[in-house]
Amino acid sequence: MQVNLHDAKTHLSRYVAQALEGEEVVIAKAGQPMVRLVPVAAAPEARRGGFLSGSAVLGADLKADFAAEIDSLFG
């Protein structure tokens, strides 16, 4: 369905509802298609930080393990 810009301004909620139902709605100005109303895809689920907290243990003392290399780099 193609509608003109003035009609789209007047009946925007109707056209949004039709787009949500799967109908393609194109808004035109002077007969030239300008935009297409389409539903927004579902927002991605928010990332949860720390869900692996405590499941891994680092058993290295990095300062002691690399002390010689650190001393050679920084004197």
Secondary structure, 3 states (H helix, E strand, C coil): CEEEHHHHHHCHHHHHHHHHCCCCEEEEECCEEEEEECCCCCCCCCCCCCCCCCCCCCCCCHHHHCHHHHHHHHC
